[in-house]
Amino acid sequence: MEEMFINIANELVEILPSNWVRCFFYSEMTEKAYRSAFYTFFDDSEEPVHCNELLNLGVSSQQLQKTLENIFQILKPYWQISAQSPKTKWTNCTFTVTNDGDFNLDVDSTDLSSEMNIRRHRQNWKKKYLTAQ
């Protein structure tokens, strides 16, 4: 599991500008689809920057898409193992990494089968991870 953390962190650090402080990578996974994004806090701002905004900071669209795809490929086997049992299956996860090398993975099994559940869950996720850092 530690190897997975290191691989995800390396993918993110590779495209983040040097003044990043903390990054939150969020992914939703089902049998049919996945969605991923990340938000980064920088040392000169209290507001998180969505990964798409990195395009304005010199990261190319191809780099960003490659990073998101690579992280999906890292997470996918772990999700597949968890999906083998209803007790361990997760629908979304959050990987947190800091510029001093700390990292953490939170998994969650919130039912994301309806648009209302997805919207509510994403709002709660943003409150939990992106406010009062």
C-alpha angles and dihedrals in degrees: 000000000000089000089056090052092050093048093051092046091050092052091052097042090052093067103029119103114250096255096064118129108179134005130197116199114194126191135177118199135187134159089268107034149007136205126195138178138152138212125209132201116210129203092248098050140051092204121085119242117224114229092247089062088064085077086074090052098058102276112130123229089241092053091050094048091046091051093049091047093047092052090048089053090051093049098040098079091050091050091048091053091048092047091062090080130039088219094060102028114120127195099196141013140194123212115196124194130174130202090248092062103262116138139174139179122212118188125196134191099203112153105253097176095113131054090234092054091047093050093047092046093050091050091051090046092054091049092050099045108022105044130072096010 
